[in-house]
Amino acid sequence: MTSKIICIHSNDTEISKQTKKELLAKLINAGYIVEDELSEKTELLICIGGDGVILDALHRFNFPRVPVIGVNTGHLGFFQEVESHTLDAFIKNYREGRYRLQPLSTVEGIVTFTDGSTIVINALNEIVIRGNNYLASHLELSIDGSFIEKFSGDGLLVATSAGSTAYNYSLGGSIVDPRLDLLQVTPLAPMNTTAYRSFTSSILLPPDLHLDVVPDLTRCEKISIVADGECSVLSNVANIKVGVSDIEVNLLRFETYDFWNKVKTKFL
């Protein structure tokens, strides 16, 4: 029988390094081949650290389709499924197939420049559009081609259901069950004066609609687009089309996983 190949991605904290060393020995003893890089034969990606290490792995490996599981050595660990002291139980449950996959939608931003060229930016949690160097951003917003308003403020955050408990939650956005496929548009410090009127609450969009964002280049030449904490500063942006991506991330979950119990234990 051919051994299964598992990839381990870890951050550099001492507890993560020690956990990786222990997990590596246990996996090899159980008959697995362990590598530091993904290949076409990789069957599982294990991320050791906090939630950030999963996001880092997804961007580093270009949002792989292989199942992903997190071992928590960080603080919150909302995405993480395994605690560092339960490695033996994790390997046993995985070998016996006592798990399921939780598919999570991702968000996609298609950036079109004034010369007609485009780039695509993907994220699991959220895409944030804001003025560079924390300047106020002035953005024309349309939903599925229908003009909504001229927004003025620090910027906009577009979160997936999975990302609703991250930056979106800190901004006062709603917690959304990840089984709901939608996008949440949440304003960052919207201006509401006699000169500017901007929406102040989150907007929920179904997966078949998209948000068009047109920056006012006469007021701000550069736009910052932040995808899961990774910032790109772009000039000459004509339009940003944000919608649900075709890419899904498959988190590996065990039988005891319950989203709302996780919310209760992590936030309440």
Disulfide bonds with the S-S distance in Angstrom:
none
